[in-house]
Each structure stands twice: as structure tokens, then as C-alpha cells.
Amino acid sequence: MMPLTMAETGREIQIRKIGGKEETRRFLESLGFVMGGFVTIVSEINGNLIVKVKDSRVAISKEMASKIMI
């Protein structure tokens, strides 16, 4: 397992685990980041990511992305 921040741009990846505090996990889940779900990194700028999740594009910080394990 590795954090989402280390994934390749343009490749669809399955989420294996979401770490962090309960409120962080709930926030990410509300955006569509759930265990077993798939995400695709659209672009990366200074570690911050724009990802496609459930047919939506979402921008997340480097800190949030590091809590999502793939």
C-alpha cells in the first residue's frame, strides 16, 4: 500500500484504506472516497491533486491525499 500522492497521473486506482481522524474520513467519504472505490489522478500541482472520483472532479490537498491509501 502507498498514499495516493505517489500514484501515476491518468491511471485508475482502487482505494484500499482511508486513514486519519474520524472527521477526516467522513469528509473524504462525503466527497466519494470510499474503500473499494476507484479514483483517477487528473493533475498534480505541488503535491495537491485534482482527481476524478464517481464522475466528478475534486481538488484535494497533499495532506488529505496522503490519508488515502491505494
N, C-alpha and C positions, 0 to 999 in steps of 0.2 A: 504494500500500500504506500501511496505517496500523496502529498497535498495537490489540490487542483492547480496550484500555481506552477507546478512542474510539468503540466501536460502540454502536448503539442497543440498548436493552433489549427483549427479546421477538422479535428478528429472527434468523433462522437465517443464519449466515455461514460461508463456506468459509475454511479456513486455507490461506494461501499459503506461509508460511515460518515456521520456528521458529528463533530466534536464541539467543545465549548460549553458554556453555561446553558441552562435550560432556556433562558430568554433568547439567546443567540440561535439555538437550534429551532425554536418556534418561529423566529423571524425568517430564517432561511427556508423553513418548511412552507411558510406562507408565500414565499417567492417561487416555490415549485421545486426546491432542492430537497428531495426525499430519497431515502435509501432504496436502491434498486432502480432509481430513475436515471435518465440519460441527459447529459449536457454536452454542448459543443462550444469550445472557445472560439469566439469570433475575432477578437483582437485583444492585445495586451499592451498597456502603456505604463511604464514604471512599476510593473508588478500588479497594477489594478487591471481587472478583467472585464470584458464585455462577453457575456455568454448567452447562448441560446438554450433555453430550458422551457419545455412544454409550449413550443411555438411562440415564445416571447423572448425578447432580448432584454437582458438585465445587466446592469453595471454593478460590480461588487468590488470592494476594496481588497487589497492584498491580504489584510488581516482576516477578513471574512473568508476569502478563498482558501486560506491556509487551514481553516477548520473543516473544509470539505475534503474527505479522503477518497481517492479513486483507486 
